Amino acid sequence: MLSQNRVTIIDSPPSDTLIIFYVKNPDTGKLERQRIKLNYVHDKRERLKLGHLRVQQINQQLYEGWHPLIDKSGFSKIVTLDEAAILYKKSNSGVRTDSLRSYDSMMKSFACISLSMDSWPF
């Protein structure tokens, strides 16, 4: 599998410095191009140094079995709508009062839809 993976840095002035590699999509079986932009580093020498370091990291992750299209770090757990609403309210501590009132109204709408969906036949 390691021989199939080739990660390269492309420095195409004046616009983009990219890390490009291809991975096989498990759903379609086709290769998909993955691009990582490095333009946020302004110094060209530092950008290329970072690019080479990142290429080594990506190659190591690919060798260990990591797949960028099947990254399992996106969700930590599945929660109910009520739990999500409580977490959502806790995360909006620095928001304006009018915004909170609007958000609460939207959450009540979701709750009503959720309750009415329980009686649906499917």
Distance bins in CASP14 RR format, pairs under 12 A and 6 or more apart:
PFRMAT RR
TARGET T0000
AUTHOR 0000-0000-0000
RMODE 2
METHOD distances of the structure
MODEL  1
1 23 0 0 0 0 0 1 0 0 0 0 0
1 24 0 0 0 0 1 0 0 0 0 0 0
1 59 0 0 0 0 0 1 0 0 0 0 0
1 62 1 0 0 1 0 0 0 0 0 0 0
1 63 1 0 0 1 0 0 0 0 0 0 0
1 64 0 0 0 0 0 1 0 0 0 0 0
1 65 1 0 0 1 0 0 0 0 0 0 0
1 66 0 0 0 0 0 1 0 0 0 0 0
1 67 0 0 0 0 0 1 0 0 0 0 0
2 58 0 0 0 0 0 1 0 0 0 0 0
2 59 1 0 0 1 0 0 0 0 0 0 0
2 60 0 0 0 0 0 1 0 0 0 0 0
2 61 0 0 0 0 0 1 0 0 0 0 0
2 62 1 0 0 1 0 0 0 0 0 0 0
2 63 1 0 1 0 0 0 0 0 0 0 0
2 64 0 0 0 0 0 1 0 0 0 0 0
2 65 0 0 0 0 1 0 0 0 0 0 0
3 59 0 0 0 0 0 1 0 0 0 0 0
3 62 0 0 0 0 0 1 0 0 0 0 0
3 63 0 0 0 0 0 1 0 0 0 0 0
4 21 0 0 0 0 0 1 0 0 0 0 0
4 22 0 0 0 0 1 0 0 0 0 0 0
4 23 0 0 0 0 1 0 0 0 0 0 0
4 24 0 0 0 0 1 0 0 0 0 0 0
4 31 0 0 0 0 1 0 0 0 0 0 0
4 59 0 0 0 0 0 1 0 0 0 0 0
4 62 0 0 0 0 1 0 0 0 0 0 0
4 63 0 0 0 0 0 1 0 0 0 0 0
5 20 0 0 0 0 0 1 0 0 0 0 0
5 21 1 0 0 1 0 0 0 0 0 0 0
5 22 1 0 0 1 0 0 0 0 0 0 0
5 23 1 0 0 1 0 0 0 0 0 0 0
5 24 0 0 0 0 1 0 0 0 0 0 0
5 31 0 0 0 0 0 1 0 0 0 0 0
5 34 0 0 0 0 0 1 0 0 0 0 0
5 55 0 0 0 0 0 1 0 0 0 0 0
5 58 0 0 0 0 1 0 0 0 0 0 0
5 59 1 0 0 1 0 0 0 0 0 0 0
5 60 0 0 0 0 0 1 0 0 0 0 0
5 61 0 0 0 0 1 0 0 0 0 0 0
5 62 1 0 1 0 0 0 0 0 0 0 0
5 63 1 0 0 1 0 0 0 0 0 0 0
5 64 0 0 0 0 0 1 0 0 0 0 0
5 65 0 0 0 0 0 1 0 0 0 0 0
5 66 0 0 0 0 0 1 0 0 0 0 0
5 67 0 0 0 0 0 1 0 0 0 0 0
5 68 0 0 0 0 0 1 0 0 0 0 0
6 19 0 0 0 0 0 1 0 0 0 0 0
6 20 0 0 0 0 1 0 0 0 0 0 0
6 21 1 0 0 1 0 0 0 0 0 0 0
6 22 1 0 0 1 0 0 0 0 0 0 0
6 23 0 0 0 0 0 1 0 0 0 0 0
6 31 0 0 0 0 0 1 0 0 0 0 0
6 33 0 0 0 0 0 1 0 0 0 0 0
6 34 0 0 0 0 0 1 0 0 0 0 0
6 55 0 0 0 0 1 0 0 0 0 0 0
6 58 0 0 0 0 0 1 0 0 0 0 0
6 59 0 0 0 0 1 0 0 0 0 0 0
6 62 0 0 0 0 1 0 0 0 0 0 0
7 18 0 0 0 0 0 1 0 0 0 0 0
7 19 1 0 0 1 0 0 0 0 0 0 0
7 20 1 0 0 1 0 0 0 0 0 0 0
7 21 1 0 1 0 0 0 0 0 0 0 0
7 22 0 0 0 0 1 0 0 0 0 0 0
7 23 0 0 0 0 0 1 0 0 0 0 0
7 33 0 0 0 0 0 1 0 0 0 0 0
7 34 0 0 0 0 1 0 0 0 0 0 0
7 35 0 0 0 0 0 1 0 0 0 0 0
7 36 0 0 0 0 1 0 0 0 0 0 0
7 51 0 0 0 0 1 0 0 0 0 0 0
7 52 0 0 0 0 0 1 0 0 0 0 0
7 53 0 0 0 0 0 1 0 0 0 0 0
7 54 0 0 0 0 1 0 0 0 0 0 0
7 55 1 0 1 0 0 0 0 0 0 0 0
7 56 0 0 0 0 1 0 0 0 0 0 0
7 57 0 0 0 0 1 0 0 0 0 0 0
7 58 1 0 1 0 0 0 0 0 0 0 0
7 59 1 0 1 0 0 0 0 0 0 0 0
7 60 0 0 0 0 0 1 0 0 0 0 0
7 61 0 0 0 0 0 1 0 0 0 0 0
7 62 1 0 0 1 0 0 0 0 0 0 0
7 63 0 0 0 0 0 1 0 0 0 0 0
7 68 0 0 0 0 0 1 0 0 0 0 0
8 17 0 0 0 0 0 1 0 0 0 0 0
8 18 0 0 0 0 1 0 0 0 0 0 0
8 19 1 0 0 1 0 0 0 0 0 0 0
8 20 1 0 1 0 0 0 0 0 0 0 0
8 21 1 0 0 1 0 0 0 0 0 0 0
8 22 0 0 0 0 0 1 0 0 0 0 0
8 33 0 0 0 0 0 1 0 0 0 0 0
8 34 0 0 0 0 0 1 0 0 0 0 0
8 35 0 0 0 0 0 1 0 0 0 0 0
8 36 0 0 0 0 0 1 0 0 0 0 0
8 51 0 0 0 0 0 1 0 0 0 0 0
8 52 0 0 0 0 0 1 0 0 0 0 0
8 54 0 0 0 0 0 1 0 0 0 0 0
8 55 1 0 0 1 0 0 0 0 0 0 0
8 58 0 0 0 0 0 1 0 0 0 0 0
8 59 0 0 0 0 0 1 0 0 0 0 0
9 16 0 0 0 0 0 1 0 0 0 0 0
9 17 1 0 0 1 0 0 0 0 0 0 0
9 18 1 0 0 1 0 0 0 0 0 0 0
9 19 1 0 1 0 0 0 0 0 0 0 0
9 20 1 0 0 1 0 0 0 0 0 0 0
9 21 0 0 0 0 0 1 0 0 0 0 0
9 35 0 0 0 0 0 1 0 0 0 0 0
9 36 0 0 0 0 1 0 0 0 0 0 0
9 37 0 0 0 0 0 1 0 0 0 0 0
9 38 1 0 0 1 0 0 0 0 0 0 0
9 44 0 0 0 0 0 1 0 0 0 0 0
9 47 0 0 0 0 1 0 0 0 0 0 0
9 48 1 0 0 1 0 0 0 0 0 0 0
9 49 0 0 0 0 0 1 0 0 0 0 0
9 50 0 0 0 0 1 0 0 0 0 0 0
9 51 1 0 1 0 0 0 0 0 0 0 0
9 52 1 0 0 1 0 0 0 0 0 0 0
9 53 0 0 0 0 0 1 0 0 0 0 0
9 54 0 0 0 0 1 0 0 0 0 0 0
9 55 1 0 0 1 0 0 0 0 0 0 0
9 56 0 0 0 0 0 1 0 0 0 0 0
9 58 0 0 0 0 0 1 0 0 0 0 0
10 16 1 0 0 1 0 0 0 0 0 0 0
10 17 1 0 0 1 0 0 0 0 0 0 0
10 18 1 0 1 0 0 0 0 0 0 0 0
10 19 1 0 0 1 0 0 0 0 0 0 0
10 20 1 0 1 0 0 0 0 0 0 0 0
10 21 0 0 0 0 0 1 0 0 0 0 0
10 33 0 0 0 0 0 1 0 0 0 0 0
10 35 0 0 0 0 1 0 0 0 0 0 0
10 36 0 0 0 0 0 1 0 0 0 0 0
10 37 0 0 0 0 0 1 0 0 0 0 0
10 38 0 0 0 0 1 0 0 0 0 0 0
10 47 0 0 0 0 0 1 0 0 0 0 0
10 48 0 0 0 0 0 1 0 0 0 0 0
10 51 0 0 0 0 0 1 0 0 0 0 0
10 55 0 0 0 0 0 1 0 0 0 0 0
11 17 1 0 1 0 0 0 0 0 0 0 0
11 18 0 0 0 0 1 0 0 0 0 0 0
11 19 0 0 0 0 0 1 0 0 0 0 0
11 20 0 0 0 0 0 1 0 0 0 0 0
11 37 0 0 0 0 0 1 0 0 0 0 0
11 38 0 0 0 0 1 0 0 0 0 0 0
11 39 0 0 0 0 0 1 0 0 0 0 0
11 41 0 0 0 0 0 1 0 0 0 0 0
11 44 1 0 0 1 0 0 0 0 0 0 0
11 45 0 0 0 0 0 1 0 0 0 0 0
11 47 1 0 0 1 0 0 0 0 0 0 0
11 48 1 0 0 1 0 0 0 0 0 0 0
11 50 0 0 0 0 0 1 0 0 0 0 0
11 51 0 0 0 0 1 0 0 0 0 0 0
11 52 0 0 0 0 0 1 0 0 0 0 0
12 18 1 0 0 1 0 0 0 0 0 0 0
12 20 0 0 0 0 0 1 0 0 0 0 0
12 35 0 0 0 0 0 1 0 0 0 0 0
12 37 0 0 0 0 0 1 0 0 0 0 0
12 38 0 0 0 0 0 1 0 0 0 0 0
12 39 0 0 0 0 0 1 0 0 0 0 0
13 39 0 0 0 0 0 1 0 0 0 0 0
13 44 0 0 0 0 1 0 0 0 0 0 0
13 47 0 0 0 0 0 1 0 0 0 0 0
13 48 0 0 0 0 0 1 0 0 0 0 0
14 39 0 0 0 0 0 1 0 0 0 0 0
14 44 0 0 0 0 0 1 0 0 0 0 0
15 37 0 0 0 0 1 0 0 0 0 0 0
15 38 0 0 0 0 0 1 0 0 0 0 0
15 39 1 0 0 1 0 0 0 0 0 0 0
16 35 0 0 0 0 1 0 0 0 0 0 0
16 36 0 0 0 0 0 1 0 0 0 0 0
16 37 1 0 0 1 0 0 0 0 0 0 0
16 38 0 0 0 0 1 0 0 0 0 0 0
16 39 1 0 0 1 0 0 0 0 0 0 0
16 40 0 0 0 0 0 1 0 0 0 0 0
16 47 0 0 0 0 0 1 0 0 0 0 0
17 35 0 0 0 0 0 1 0 0 0 0 0
17 36 0 0 0 0 1 0 0 0 0 0 0
17 37 1 0 0 1 0 0 0 0 0 0 0
17 38 1 0 1 0 0 0 0 0 0 0 0
17 39 1 0 0 1 0 0 0 0 0 0 0
17 40 0 0 0 0 1 0 0 0 0 0 0
17 41 0 0 0 0 1 0 0 0 0 0 0
17 42 0 0 0 0 0 1 0 0 0 0 0
17 43 0 0 0 0 0 1 0 0 0 0 0
17 44 1 0 0 1 0 0 0 0 0 0 0
17 45 0 0 0 0 0 1 0 0 0 0 0
17 46 0 0 0 0 0 1 0 0 0 0 0
17 47 1 0 1 0 0 0 0 0 0 0 0
17 48 1 0 0 1 0 0 0 0 0 0 0
17 49 0 0 0 0 0 1 0 0 0 0 0
17 50 0 0 0 0 1 0 0 0 0 0 0
17 51 1 0 0 1 0 0 0 0 0 0 0
17 52 0 0 0 0 0 1 0 0 0 0 0
17 54 0 0 0 0 0 1 0 0 0 0 0
17 55 0 0 0 0 0 1 0 0 0 0 0
18 33 0 0 0 0 1 0 0 0 0 0 0
18 34 0 0 0 0 1 0 0 0 0 0 0
18 35 1 0 1 0 0 0 0 0 0 0 0
18 36 1 0 0 1 0 0 0 0 0 0 0
18 37 1 0 1 0 0 0 0 0 0 0 0
18 38 1 0 0 1 0 0 0 0 0 0 0
18 39 0 0 0 0 1 0 0 0 0 0 0
18 47 0 0 0 0 0 1 0 0 0 0 0
18 48 0 0 0 0 0 1 0 0 0 0 0
18 51 0 0 0 0 1 0 0 0 0 0 0
18 54 0 0 0 0 0 1 0 0 0 0 0
18 55 0 0 0 0 0 1 0 0 0 0 0
19 33 0 0 0 0 0 1 0 0 0 0 0
19 34 0 0 0 0 1 0 0 0 0 0 0
19 35 1 0 0 1 0 0 0 0 0 0 0
19 36 1 0 1 0 0 0 0 0 0 0 0
19 37 0 0 0 0 1 0 0 0 0 0 0
19 38 1 0 0 1 0 0 0 0 0 0 0
19 39 0 0 0 0 0 1 0 0 0 0 0
19 47 0 0 0 0 0 1 0 0 0 0 0
19 48 0 0 0 0 0 1 0 0 0 0 0
19 50 0 0 0 0 1 0 0 0 0 0 0
19 51 1 0 0 1 0 0 0 0 0 0 0
19 52 0 0 0 0 1 0 0 0 0 0 0
19 53 0 0 0 0 0 1 0 0 0 0 0
19 54 1 0 1 0 0 0 0 0 0 0 0
19 55 1 0 0 1 0 0 0 0 0 0 0
19 56 0 0 0 0 0 1 0 0 0 0 0
19 57 0 0 0 0 0 1 0 0 0 0 0
19 58 1 0 0 1 0 0 0 0 0 0 0
19 59 0 0 0 0 0 1 0 0 0 0 0
19 68 0 0 0 0 0 1 0 0 0 0 0
20 31 0 0 0 0 0 1 0 0 0 0 0
20 32 0 0 0 0 0 1 0 0 0 0 0
20 33 1 0 0 1 0 0 0 0 0 0 0
20 34 1 0 0 1 0 0 0 0 0 0 0
20 35 1 0 1 0 0 0 0 0 0 0 0
20 36 1 0 0 1 0 0 0 0 0 0 0
20 37 0 0 0 0 0 1 0 0 0 0 0
20 38 0 0 0 0 0 1 0 0 0 0 0
20 51 0 0 0 0 0 1 0 0 0 0 0
20 54 0 0 0 0 0 1 0 0 0 0 0
20 55 0 0 0 0 0 1 0 0 0 0 0
20 58 0 0 0 0 0 1 0 0 0 0 0
21 31 0 0 0 0 1 0 0 0 0 0 0
21 32 0 0 0 0 1 0 0 0 0 0 0
21 33 1 0 0 1 0 0 0 0 0 0 0
21 34 1 0 1 0 0 0 0 0 0 0 0
21 35 0 0 0 0 1 0 0 0 0 0 0
21 36 0 0 0 0 1 0 0 0 0 0 0
21 54 0 0 0 0 0 1 0 0 0 0 0
21 55 0 0 0 0 1 0 0 0 0 0 0
21 57 0 0 0 0 0 1 0 0 0 0 0
21 58 1 0 0 1 0 0 0 0 0 0 0
21 59 0 0 0 0 1 0 0 0 0 0 0
21 61 0 0 0 0 0 1 0 0 0 0 0
21 62 1 0 0 1 0 0 0 0 0 0 0
21 66 0 0 0 0 0 1 0 0 0 0 0
21 67 0 0 0 0 0 1 0 0 0 0 0
21 68 0 0 0 0 1 0 0 0 0 0 0
21 69 0 0 0 0 0 1 0 0 0 0 0
22 29 0 0 0 0 0 1 0 0 0 0 0
22 30 0 0 0 0 1 0 0 0 0 0 0
22 31 1 0 1 0 0 0 0 0 0 0 0
22 32 1 0 0 1 0 0 0 0 0 0 0
22 33 1 0 1 0 0 0 0 0 0 0 0
22 34 1 0 0 1 0 0 0 0 0 0 0
22 35 0 0 0 0 0 1 0 0 0 0 0
22 58 0 0 0 0 0 1 0 0 0 0 0
22 62 0 0 0 0 0 1 0 0 0 0 0
22 68 0 0 0 0 0 1 0 0 0 0 0
22 69 0 0 0 0 0 1 0 0 0 0 0
23 29 0 0 0 0 0 1 0 0 0 0 0
23 30 0 0 0 0 0 1 0 0 0 0 0
23 31 1 0 0 1 0 0 0 0 0 0 0
23 32 1 0 0 1 0 0 0 0 0 0 0
23 33 0 0 0 0 1 0 0 0 0 0 0
23 34 1 0 1 0 0 0 0 0 0 0 0
23 35 0 0 0 0 0 1 0 0 0 0 0
23 58 0 0 0 0 0 1 0 0 0 0 0
23 61 0 0 0 0 0 1 0 0 0 0 0
23 62 0 0 0 0 1 0 0 0 0 0 0
23 65 0 0 0 0 0 1 0 0 0 0 0
23 66 0 0 0 0 1 0 0 0 0 0 0
23 67 1 0 0 1 0 0 0 0 0 0 0
23 68 1 0 1 0 0 0 0 0 0 0 0
23 69 1 0 0 1 0 0 0 0 0 0 0
23 70 0 0 0 0 1 0 0 0 0 0 0
23 71 0 0 0 0 0 1 0 0 0 0 0
24 30 1 0 0 1 0 0 0 0 0 0 0
24 31 1 0 1 0 0 0 0 0 0 0 0
24 32 1 0 0 1 0 0 0 0 0 0 0
24 33 0 0 0 0 0 1 0 0 0 0 0
24 34 0 0 0 0 0 1 0 0 0 0 0
24 62 0 0 0 0 0 1 0 0 0 0 0
24 67 0 0 0 0 1 0 0 0 0 0 0
24 68 0 0 0 0 0 1 0 0 0 0 0
24 69 0 0 0 0 1 0 0 0 0 0 0
24 70 0 0 0 0 0 1 0 0 0 0 0
25 31 1 0 0 1 0 0 0 0 0 0 0
25 32 1 0 1 0 0 0 0 0 0 0 0
25 33 0 0 0 0 0 1 0 0 0 0 0
25 34 0 0 0 0 0 1 0 0 0 0 0
25 67 0 0 0 0 1 0 0 0 0 0 0
25 68 0 0 0 0 0 1 0 0 0 0 0
25 69 1 0 1 0 0 0 0 0 0 0 0
25 70 0 0 0 0 1 0 0 0 0 0 0
26 32 0 0 0 0 0 1 0 0 0 0 0
26 67 1 0 0 1 0 0 0 0 0 0 0
26 68 0 0 0 0 0 1 0 0 0 0 0
26 69 1 0 0 1 0 0 0 0 0 0 0
26 70 1 0 0 1 0 0 0 0 0 0 0
27 67 0 0 0 0 0 1 0 0 0 0 0
27 69 0 0 0 0 1 0 0 0 0 0 0
27 70 0 0 0 0 1 0 0 0 0 0 0
28 69 0 0 0 0 0 1 0 0 0 0 0
29 69 0 0 0 0 0 1 0 0 0 0 0
30 69 0 0 0 0 0 1 0 0 0 0 0
31 69 0 0 0 0 0 1 0 0 0 0 0
32 67 0 0 0 0 0 1 0 0 0 0 0
32 68 0 0 0 0 1 0 0 0 0 0 0
32 69 1 0 0 1 0 0 0 0 0 0 0
33 68 0 0 0 0 0 1 0 0 0 0 0
33 69 0 0 0 0 0 1 0 0 0 0 0
34 58 0 0 0 0 1 0 0 0 0 0 0
34 61 0 0 0 0 0 1 0 0 0 0 0
34 62 0 0 0 0 0 1 0 0 0 0 0
34 66 0 0 0 0 0 1 0 0 0 0 0
34 67 0 0 0 0 0 1 0 0 0 0 0
34 68 1 0 1 0 0 0 0 0 0 0 0
34 69 0 0 0 0 1 0 0 0 0 0 0
34 71 0 0 0 0 0 1 0 0 0 0 0
35 58 0 0 0 0 0 1 0 0 0 0 0
35 68 0 0 0 0 0 1 0 0 0 0 0
36 47 0 0 0 0 0 1 0 0 0 0 0
36 50 0 0 0 0 0 1 0 0 0 0 0
36 51 0 0 0 0 1 0 0 0 0 0 0
36 54 1 0 0 1 0 0 0 0 0 0 0
36 55 0 0 0 0 1 0 0 0 0 0 0
36 57 0 0 0 0 0 1 0 0 0 0 0
36 58 0 0 0 0 1 0 0 0 0 0 0
36 68 0 0 0 0 1 0 0 0 0 0 0
37 47 0 0 0 0 0 1 0 0 0 0 0
37 50 0 0 0 0 0 1 0 0 0 0 0
37 51 0 0 0 0 0 1 0 0 0 0 0
37 54 0 0 0 0 0 1 0 0 0 0 0
38 44 0 0 0 0 0 1 0 0 0 0 0
38 46 0 0 0 0 1 0 0 0 0 0 0
38 47 1 0 1 0 0 0 0 0 0 0 0
38 48 0 0 0 0 1 0 0 0 0 0 0
38 49 0 0 0 0 0 1 0 0 0 0 0
38 50 1 0 0 1 0 0 0 0 0 0 0
38 51 1 0 1 0 0 0 0 0 0 0 0
38 52 0 0 0 0 0 1 0 0 0 0 0
38 53 0 0 0 0 0 1 0 0 0 0 0
38 54 1 0 0 1 0 0 0 0 0 0 0
38 55 0 0 0 0 0 1 0 0 0 0 0
39 46 0 0 0 0 0 1 0 0 0 0 0
39 47 1 0 0 1 0 0 0 0 0 0 0
39 50 0 0 0 0 0 1 0 0 0 0 0
39 51 0 0 0 0 0 1 0 0 0 0 0
40 46 0 0 0 0 0 1 0 0 0 0 0
40 47 0 0 0 0 1 0 0 0 0 0 0
40 50 0 0 0 0 1 0 0 0 0 0 0
40 51 0 0 0 0 0 1 0 0 0 0 0
41 47 1 0 1 0 0 0 0 0 0 0 0
41 48 0 0 0 0 1 0 0 0 0 0 0
41 49 0 0 0 0 1 0 0 0 0 0 0
41 50 1 0 1 0 0 0 0 0 0 0 0
41 51 0 0 0 0 1 0 0 0 0 0 0
41 53 0 0 0 0 0 1 0 0 0 0 0
41 54 0 0 0 0 0 1 0 0 0 0 0
42 50 0 0 0 0 0 1 0 0 0 0 0
43 49 0 0 0 0 1 0 0 0 0 0 0
43 50 0 0 0 0 1 0 0 0 0 0 0
44 50 0 0 0 0 0 1 0 0 0 0 0
44 51 0 0 0 0 0 1 0 0 0 0 0
45 51 0 0 0 0 0 1 0 0 0 0 0
45 52 0 0 0 0 0 1 0 0 0 0 0
46 52 0 0 0 0 0 1 0 0 0 0 0
46 53 0 0 0 0 0 1 0 0 0 0 0
47 53 0 0 0 0 0 1 0 0 0 0 0
47 54 0 0 0 0 0 1 0 0 0 0 0
48 54 0 0 0 0 0 1 0 0 0 0 0
48 55 0 0 0 0 0 1 0 0 0 0 0
49 55 0 0 0 0 0 1 0 0 0 0 0
49 56 0 0 0 0 0 1 0 0 0 0 0
50 56 0 0 0 0 0 1 0 0 0 0 0
50 57 0 0 0 0 0 1 0 0 0 0 0
51 57 0 0 0 0 1 0 0 0 0 0 0
51 58 0 0 0 0 1 0 0 0 0 0 0
51 59 0 0 0 0 0 1 0 0 0 0 0
52 58 0 0 0 0 0 1 0 0 0 0 0
52 59 0 0 0 0 0 1 0 0 0 0 0
53 59 0 0 0 0 0 1 0 0 0 0 0
53 60 0 0 0 0 0 1 0 0 0 0 0
54 60 0 0 0 0 0 1 0 0 0 0 0
54 61 0 0 0 0 0 1 0 0 0 0 0
55 61 0 0 0 0 0 1 0 0 0 0 0
55 62 0 0 0 0 0 1 0 0 0 0 0
56 62 0 0 0 0 0 1 0 0 0 0 0
56 63 0 0 0 0 0 1 0 0 0 0 0
57 63 0 0 0 0 0 1 0 0 0 0 0
57 64 0 0 0 0 0 1 0 0 0 0 0
57 66 0 0 0 0 0 1 0 0 0 0 0
58 64 0 0 0 0 0 1 0 0 0 0 0
58 65 0 0 0 0 0 1 0 0 0 0 0
58 66 0 0 0 0 1 0 0 0 0 0 0
58 67 0 0 0 0 0 1 0 0 0 0 0
58 68 0 0 0 0 1 0 0 0 0 0 0
59 65 0 0 0 0 0 1 0 0 0 0 0
59 66 0 0 0 0 0 1 0 0 0 0 0
60 66 0 0 0 0 1 0 0 0 0 0 0
61 67 0 0 0 0 1 0 0 0 0 0 0
61 68 0 0 0 0 1 0 0 0 0 0 0
61 71 0 0 0 0 0 1 0 0 0 0 0
61 73 0 0 0 0 0 1 0 0 0 0 0
62 68 0 0 0 0 1 0 0 0 0 0 0
65 71 0 0 0 0 0 1 0 0 0 0 0
65 72 0 0 0 0 0 1 0 0 0 0 0
66 72 0 0 0 0 1 0 0 0 0 0 0
66 73 0 0 0 0 0 1 0 0 0 0 0
67 73 0 0 0 0 0 1 0 0 0 0 0
75 84 0 0 0 0 0 1 0 0 0 0 0
76 87 0 0 0 0 0 1 0 0 0 0 0
77 83 0 0 0 0 1 0 0 0 0 0 0
77 84 0 0 0 0 0 1 0 0 0 0 0
77 87 0 0 0 0 0 1 0 0 0 0 0
78 84 0 0 0 0 1 0 0 0 0 0 0
79 85 0 0 0 0 1 0 0 0 0 0 0
79 86 0 0 0 0 1 0 0 0 0 0 0
79 87 1 0 0 1 0 0 0 0 0 0 0
79 88 0 0 0 0 0 1 0 0 0 0 0
80 86 0 0 0 0 1 0 0 0 0 0 0
80 87 0 0 0 0 0 1 0 0 0 0 0
80 110 0 0 0 0 0 1 0 0 0 0 0
80 111 0 0 0 0 0 1 0 0 0 0 0
80 114 0 0 0 0 1 0 0 0 0 0 0
81 87 0 0 0 0 0 1 0 0 0 0 0
81 88 0 0 0 0 0 1 0 0 0 0 0
81 107 0 0 0 0 1 0 0 0 0 0 0
81 108 0 0 0 0 0 1 0 0 0 0 0
81 109 0 0 0 0 0 1 0 0 0 0 0
81 110 1 0 0 1 0 0 0 0 0 0 0
81 111 1 0 0 1 0 0 0 0 0 0 0
81 112 0 0 0 0 0 1 0 0 0 0 0
81 113 0 0 0 0 1 0 0 0 0 0 0
81 114 1 0 1 0 0 0 0 0 0 0 0
81 115 0 0 0 0 1 0 0 0 0 0 0
81 117 0 0 0 0 0 1 0 0 0 0 0
81 118 0 0 0 0 0 1 0 0 0 0 0
82 88 0 0 0 0 0 1 0 0 0 0 0
82 89 0 0 0 0 0 1 0 0 0 0 0
82 107 0 0 0 0 1 0 0 0 0 0 0
82 110 0 0 0 0 0 1 0 0 0 0 0
82 111 0 0 0 0 1 0 0 0 0 0 0
82 114 0 0 0 0 1 0 0 0 0 0 0
82 115 0 0 0 0 0 1 0 0 0 0 0
83 89 0 0 0 0 0 1 0 0 0 0 0
83 90 0 0 0 0 0 1 0 0 0 0 0
84 90 0 0 0 0 0 1 0 0 0 0 0
84 91 0 0 0 0 0 1 0 0 0 0 0
84 107 0 0 0 0 1 0 0 0 0 0 0
84 110 0 0 0 0 1 0 0 0 0 0 0
84 111 0 0 0 0 0 1 0 0 0 0 0
84 114 0 0 0 0 0 1 0 0 0 0 0
85 91 0 0 0 0 0 1 0 0 0 0 0
85 92 0 0 0 0 0 1 0 0 0 0 0
85 103 0 0 0 0 1 0 0 0 0 0 0
85 104 0 0 0 0 1 0 0 0 0 0 0
85 106 0 0 0 0 0 1 0 0 0 0 0
85 107 1 0 1 0 0 0 0 0 0 0 0
85 108 0 0 0 0 1 0 0 0 0 0 0
85 109 0 0 0 0 0 1 0 0 0 0 0
85 110 1 0 0 1 0 0 0 0 0 0 0
85 111 1 0 0 1 0 0 0 0 0 0 0
85 114 0 0 0 0 1 0 0 0 0 0 0
86 92 0 0 0 0 0 1 0 0 0 0 0
86 107 0 0 0 0 0 1 0 0 0 0 0
87 107 0 0 0 0 0 1 0 0 0 0 0
88 95 0 0 0 0 0 1 0 0 0 0 0
88 100 0 0 0 0 0 1 0 0 0 0 0
88 103 1 0 0 1 0 0 0 0 0 0 0
88 104 0 0 0 0 1 0 0 0 0 0 0
88 106 0 0 0 0 1 0 0 0 0 0 0
88 107 1 0 0 1 0 0 0 0 0 0 0
88 110 0 0 0 0 0 1 0 0 0 0 0
89 95 0 0 0 0 1 0 0 0 0 0 0
89 100 0 0 0 0 1 0 0 0 0 0 0
89 103 0 0 0 0 1 0 0 0 0 0 0
89 104 0 0 0 0 1 0 0 0 0 0 0
89 106 0 0 0 0 0 1 0 0 0 0 0
89 107 0 0 0 0 1 0 0 0 0 0 0
91 100 0 0 0 0 0 1 0 0 0 0 0
91 103 0 0 0 0 0 1 0 0 0 0 0
92 99 1 0 0 1 0 0 0 0 0 0 0
92 100 1 0 0 1 0 0 0 0 0 0 0
92 101 0 0 0 0 0 1 0 0 0 0 0
92 102 0 0 0 0 0 1 0 0 0 0 0
92 103 1 0 0 1 0 0 0 0 0 0 0
92 104 0 0 0 0 1 0 0 0 0 0 0
92 106 0 0 0 0 0 1 0 0 0 0 0
92 107 0 0 0 0 0 1 0 0 0 0 0
93 99 0 0 0 0 0 1 0 0 0 0 0
93 100 0 0 0 0 1 0 0 0 0 0 0
94 100 0 0 0 0 1 0 0 0 0 0 0
94 103 0 0 0 0 0 1 0 0 0 0 0
95 101 0 0 0 0 0 1 0 0 0 0 0
95 102 0 0 0 0 1 0 0 0 0 0 0
95 103 1 0 0 1 0 0 0 0 0 0 0
95 104 0 0 0 0 0 1 0 0 0 0 0
96 102 0 0 0 0 1 0 0 0 0 0 0
96 103 0 0 0 0 0 1 0 0 0 0 0
97 103 0 0 0 0 0 1 0 0 0 0 0
97 104 0 0 0 0 0 1 0 0 0 0 0
98 104 0 0 0 0 0 1 0 0 0 0 0
98 105 0 0 0 0 0 1 0 0 0 0 0
99 105 0 0 0 0 0 1 0 0 0 0 0
99 106 0 0 0 0 0 1 0 0 0 0 0
100 106 0 0 0 0 0 1 0 0 0 0 0
100 107 0 0 0 0 0 1 0 0 0 0 0
101 107 0 0 0 0 0 1 0 0 0 0 0
101 108 0 0 0 0 0 1 0 0 0 0 0
102 108 0 0 0 0 0 1 0 0 0 0 0
102 109 0 0 0 0 0 1 0 0 0 0 0
103 109 0 0 0 0 0 1 0 0 0 0 0
103 110 0 0 0 0 0 1 0 0 0 0 0
104 110 0 0 0 0 0 1 0 0 0 0 0
104 111 0 0 0 0 0 1 0 0 0 0 0
105 111 0 0 0 0 0 1 0 0 0 0 0
105 112 0 0 0 0 0 1 0 0 0 0 0
106 112 0 0 0 0 0 1 0 0 0 0 0
106 113 0 0 0 0 0 1 0 0 0 0 0
107 113 0 0 0 0 0 1 0 0 0 0 0
107 114 0 0 0 0 0 1 0 0 0 0 0
108 114 0 0 0 0 0 1 0 0 0 0 0
108 115 0 0 0 0 0 1 0 0 0 0 0
109 115 0 0 0 0 0 1 0 0 0 0 0
109 116 0 0 0 0 0 1 0 0 0 0 0
110 116 0 0 0 0 0 1 0 0 0 0 0
110 117 0 0 0 0 0 1 0 0 0 0 0
111 117 0 0 0 0 0 1 0 0 0 0 0
111 118 0 0 0 0 0 1 0 0 0 0 0
112 118 0 0 0 0 0 1 0 0 0 0 0
113 119 0 0 0 0 0 1 0 0 0 0 0
113 120 0 0 0 0 0 1 0 0 0 0 0
114 120 0 0 0 0 0 1 0 0 0 0 0
END
